[in-house]
Amino acid sequence: MRDIRIFQPGSYAIGDSFVVEEAEARHLTKVLRRGVGESFLLLDGVGHEFEAHLVEAGKRDARAEIVGLAREAAAPRPRVLACALLKSPSFEETLERARKGTFAAIEIQRGLPPALRDAYFTPADGGFRVIARIREAIRFDTYNLLGATHPLRRFDLIFCRNVLVYFDDTSREQVMRRLAQALTPEGSLGLGSTELPVRDVAGLTRMPQGGGWLERSR
């Protein structure tokens, strides 16, 4: 089973005790059923992975202790992400907003932890904008899931939610195979929970997090 990871930016050291942010704590204890004494990996936002053990688990929060360093920060490499969208009259407008990195305040407030908001966004025009360092590192390309005849490039993470429900069975299986082939060895694919294939797709297995997450088969 793949290790459970949570992302919580900060400065940590072995032996530190820390409070797991509410949304992550709820997911860790209620969804993934991690209990006191069980371990998970903490990503600090600068490349380190720490091994942490839960020491308290309440109804709304949790506390953990760092017991070891699972991975040192390595030189960063580009991550390649994909997000599938239905072609609609607003497609180009949506793509342009993504390039600008702008979000309405209500979009940012839908569960984004304040620590991540403050680290990677700045207030802009009544909403928020992704900081320049991140925007300048991102390149956008477009692909047609059904029309392209060449292989997709390799992606570390693919979001394809609420898209496959509009395809017929044959097209859905064709797209699923292409997405499986497009994932890197450590890549993940996110589907809507109602879009999971009834039968296994070659090259994909369900992730322990549940929901609509799949990963490359090992």
Contacts in CASP RR format, 6 or more apart in sequence:
PFRMAT RR
TARGET T0000
AUTHOR 0000-0000-0000
METHOD contacts of the structure
MODEL  1
MRDIRIFQPGSYAIGDSFVVEEAEARHLTKVLRRGVGESFLLLDGVGHEF
EAHLVEAGKRDARAEIVGLAREAAAPRPRVLACALLKSPSFEETLERARK
GTFAAIEIQRGLPPALRDAYFTPADGGFRVIARIREAIRFDTYNLLGATH
PLRRFDLIFCRNVLVYFDDTSREQVMRRLAQALTPEGSLGLGSTELPVRD
VAGLTRMPQGGGWLERSR
1 208 0 8 1.000
2 207 0 8 1.000
2 208 0 8 1.000
2 215 0 8 1.000
3 40 0 8 1.000
3 41 0 8 1.000
4 28 0 8 1.000
4 32 0 8 1.000
4 34 0 8 1.000
4 40 0 8 1.000
4 41 0 8 1.000
4 208 0 8 1.000
4 209 0 8 1.000
5 40 0 8 1.000
5 41 0 8 1.000
5 42 0 8 1.000
5 43 0 8 1.000
5 49 0 8 1.000
6 20 0 8 1.000
6 24 0 8 1.000
6 27 0 8 1.000
6 28 0 8 1.000
6 40 0 8 1.000
6 41 0 8 1.000
6 42 0 8 1.000
6 43 0 8 1.000
7 24 0 8 1.000
7 43 0 8 1.000
7 45 0 8 1.000
7 116 0 8 1.000
8 18 0 8 1.000
8 20 0 8 1.000
8 21 0 8 1.000
8 24 0 8 1.000
8 42 0 8 1.000
8 43 0 8 1.000
8 44 0 8 1.000
8 113 0 8 1.000
8 115 0 8 1.000
9 44 0 8 1.000
9 45 0 8 1.000
9 46 0 8 1.000
9 115 0 8 1.000
9 116 0 8 1.000
9 119 0 8 1.000
10 44 0 8 1.000
10 45 0 8 1.000
10 115 0 8 1.000
11 44 0 8 1.000
12 18 0 8 1.000
12 42 0 8 1.000
12 44 0 8 1.000
12 48 0 8 1.000
12 50 0 8 1.000
12 66 0 8 1.000
13 66 0 8 1.000
14 50 0 8 1.000
14 66 0 8 1.000
14 67 0 8 1.000
14 68 0 8 1.000
14 69 0 8 1.000
15 65 0 8 1.000
15 66 0 8 1.000
15 67 0 8 1.000
15 68 0 8 1.000
16 65 0 8 1.000
16 66 0 8 1.000
17 55 0 8 1.000
17 63 0 8 1.000
17 64 0 8 1.000
17 65 0 8 1.000
17 66 0 8 1.000
18 52 0 8 1.000
18 63 0 8 1.000
18 64 0 8 1.000
18 65 0 8 1.000
18 66 0 8 1.000
19 61 0 8 1.000
19 62 0 8 1.000
19 63 0 8 1.000
20 28 0 8 1.000
20 61 0 8 1.000
20 62 0 8 1.000
20 63 0 8 1.000
20 64 0 8 1.000
21 113 0 8 1.000
21 115 0 8 1.000
22 60 0 8 1.000
22 61 0 8 1.000
23 111 0 8 1.000
23 113 0 8 1.000
24 113 0 8 1.000
25 57 0 8 1.000
25 58 0 8 1.000
25 60 0 8 1.000
25 61 0 8 1.000
25 62 0 8 1.000
26 60 0 8 1.000
28 34 0 8 1.000
28 40 0 8 1.000
28 54 0 8 1.000
28 62 0 8 1.000
29 35 0 8 1.000
29 54 0 8 1.000
29 57 0 8 1.000
29 58 0 8 1.000
29 62 0 8 1.000
31 209 0 8 1.000
31 210 0 8 1.000
32 208 0 8 1.000
32 209 0 8 1.000
34 40 0 8 1.000
34 54 0 8 1.000
34 57 0 8 1.000
35 54 0 8 1.000
35 57 0 8 1.000
36 54 0 8 1.000
36 55 0 8 1.000
36 56 0 8 1.000
36 57 0 8 1.000
37 53 0 8 1.000
37 54 0 8 1.000
37 55 0 8 1.000
38 53 0 8 1.000
38 54 0 8 1.000
39 51 0 8 1.000
39 52 0 8 1.000
39 53 0 8 1.000
39 54 0 8 1.000
39 67 0 8 1.000
40 52 0 8 1.000
40 54 0 8 1.000
40 64 0 8 1.000
41 49 0 8 1.000
41 50 0 8 1.000
41 51 0 8 1.000
41 52 0 8 1.000
41 70 0 8 1.000
42 49 0 8 1.000
42 50 0 8 1.000
42 51 0 8 1.000
42 52 0 8 1.000
42 64 0 8 1.000
42 66 0 8 1.000
43 49 0 8 1.000
44 50 0 8 1.000
46 73 0 8 1.000
47 71 0 8 1.000
47 73 0 8 1.000
47 74 0 8 1.000
47 76 0 8 1.000
48 69 0 8 1.000
48 71 0 8 1.000
48 72 0 8 1.000
48 73 0 8 1.000
49 69 0 8 1.000
49 70 0 8 1.000
49 71 0 8 1.000
50 66 0 8 1.000
50 68 0 8 1.000
50 69 0 8 1.000
50 70 0 8 1.000
51 66 0 8 1.000
51 67 0 8 1.000
51 68 0 8 1.000
51 69 0 8 1.000
51 70 0 8 1.000
52 64 0 8 1.000
52 65 0 8 1.000
52 66 0 8 1.000
52 67 0 8 1.000
53 64 0 8 1.000
53 65 0 8 1.000
53 67 0 8 1.000
54 62 0 8 1.000
54 63 0 8 1.000
54 64 0 8 1.000
55 63 0 8 1.000
55 64 0 8 1.000
55 65 0 8 1.000
56 62 0 8 1.000
56 63 0 8 1.000
78 137 0 8 1.000
79 156 0 8 1.000
79 157 0 8 1.000
80 153 0 8 1.000
80 154 0 8 1.000
80 155 0 8 1.000
80 156 0 8 1.000
80 184 0 8 1.000
81 155 0 8 1.000
81 156 0 8 1.000
81 157 0 8 1.000
81 158 0 8 1.000
81 159 0 8 1.000
82 143 0 8 1.000
82 152 0 8 1.000
82 155 0 8 1.000
82 157 0 8 1.000
82 158 0 8 1.000
82 159 0 8 1.000
82 160 0 8 1.000
82 182 0 8 1.000
83 158 0 8 1.000
83 159 0 8 1.000
83 160 0 8 1.000
84 145 0 8 1.000
84 158 0 8 1.000
84 159 0 8 1.000
84 160 0 8 1.000
84 161 0 8 1.000
84 163 0 8 1.000
85 91 0 8 1.000
85 94 0 8 1.000
85 95 0 8 1.000
85 163 0 8 1.000
86 162 0 8 1.000
86 163 0 8 1.000
86 166 0 8 1.000
95 140 0 8 1.000
95 142 0 8 1.000
98 140 0 8 1.000
99 140 0 8 1.000
100 129 0 8 1.000
100 135 0 8 1.000
101 129 0 8 1.000
101 130 0 8 1.000
101 135 0 8 1.000
102 124 0 8 1.000
102 125 0 8 1.000
102 127 0 8 1.000
102 128 0 8 1.000
102 129 0 8 1.000
102 130 0 8 1.000
103 121 0 8 1.000
103 127 0 8 1.000
103 128 0 8 1.000
103 129 0 8 1.000
103 130 0 8 1.000
104 126 0 8 1.000
104 127 0 8 1.000
105 126 0 8 1.000
105 127 0 8 1.000
105 128 0 8 1.000
108 117 0 8 1.000
108 121 0 8 1.000
108 127 0 8 1.000
108 128 0 8 1.000
117 128 0 8 1.000
120 130 0 8 1.000
120 131 0 8 1.000
120 134 0 8 1.000
121 128 0 8 1.000
121 129 0 8 1.000
121 130 0 8 1.000
121 131 0 8 1.000
122 128 0 8 1.000
122 129 0 8 1.000
122 131 0 8 1.000
123 129 0 8 1.000
129 135 0 8 1.000
141 153 0 8 1.000
143 152 0 8 1.000
145 163 0 8 1.000
145 175 0 8 1.000
145 178 0 8 1.000
145 179 0 8 1.000
146 167 0 8 1.000
146 171 0 8 1.000
146 174 0 8 1.000
146 175 0 8 1.000
151 178 0 8 1.000
151 181 0 8 1.000
151 182 0 8 1.000
152 178 0 8 1.000
152 179 0 8 1.000
152 181 0 8 1.000
152 182 0 8 1.000
153 182 0 8 1.000
154 182 0 8 1.000
154 183 0 8 1.000
154 184 0 8 1.000
155 182 0 8 1.000
155 183 0 8 1.000
155 184 0 8 1.000
155 187 0 8 1.000
156 183 0 8 1.000
156 184 0 8 1.000
156 186 0 8 1.000
156 187 0 8 1.000
156 188 0 8 1.000
157 187 0 8 1.000
157 188 0 8 1.000
157 189 0 8 1.000
158 179 0 8 1.000
158 182 0 8 1.000
158 183 0 8 1.000
158 187 0 8 1.000
158 188 0 8 1.000
158 189 0 8 1.000
158 190 0 8 1.000
159 190 0 8 1.000
160 175 0 8 1.000
160 179 0 8 1.000
160 189 0 8 1.000
160 190 0 8 1.000
160 191 0 8 1.000
160 195 0 8 1.000
161 190 0 8 1.000
161 191 0 8 1.000
161 192 0 8 1.000
161 195 0 8 1.000
162 192 0 8 1.000
162 195 0 8 1.000
163 195 0 8 1.000
164 172 0 8 1.000
164 175 0 8 1.000
164 176 0 8 1.000
164 191 0 8 1.000
164 195 0 8 1.000
165 194 0 8 1.000
165 195 0 8 1.000
167 175 0 8 1.000
172 197 0 8 1.000
173 197 0 8 1.000
173 201 0 8 1.000
176 197 0 8 1.000
176 201 0 8 1.000
176 204 0 8 1.000
177 201 0 8 1.000
177 202 0 8 1.000
179 189 0 8 1.000
180 189 0 8 1.000
180 201 0 8 1.000
180 202 0 8 1.000
180 203 0 8 1.000
180 204 0 8 1.000
180 216 0 8 1.000
183 189 0 8 1.000
183 215 0 8 1.000
183 216 0 8 1.000
184 216 0 8 1.000
185 216 0 8 1.000
186 215 0 8 1.000
186 216 0 8 1.000
187 215 0 8 1.000
187 216 0 8 1.000
188 207 0 8 1.000
188 213 0 8 1.000
188 214 0 8 1.000
188 215 0 8 1.000
189 204 0 8 1.000
189 213 0 8 1.000
189 214 0 8 1.000
189 215 0 8 1.000
190 212 0 8 1.000
190 213 0 8 1.000
190 214 0 8 1.000
191 212 0 8 1.000
191 213 0 8 1.000
191 214 0 8 1.000
192 211 0 8 1.000
192 212 0 8 1.000
193 211 0 8 1.000
193 212 0 8 1.000
195 212 0 8 1.000
196 206 0 8 1.000
196 211 0 8 1.000
196 212 0 8 1.000
196 214 0 8 1.000
201 214 0 8 1.000
202 217 0 8 1.000
203 216 0 8 1.000
203 217 0 8 1.000
204 214 0 8 1.000
204 215 0 8 1.000
204 216 0 8 1.000
204 217 0 8 1.000
205 214 0 8 1.000
205 215 0 8 1.000
205 216 0 8 1.000
205 217 0 8 1.000
205 218 0 8 1.000
206 212 0 8 1.000
206 213 0 8 1.000
206 214 0 8 1.000
206 215 0 8 1.000
207 213 0 8 1.000
207 214 0 8 1.000
207 215 0 8 1.000
END
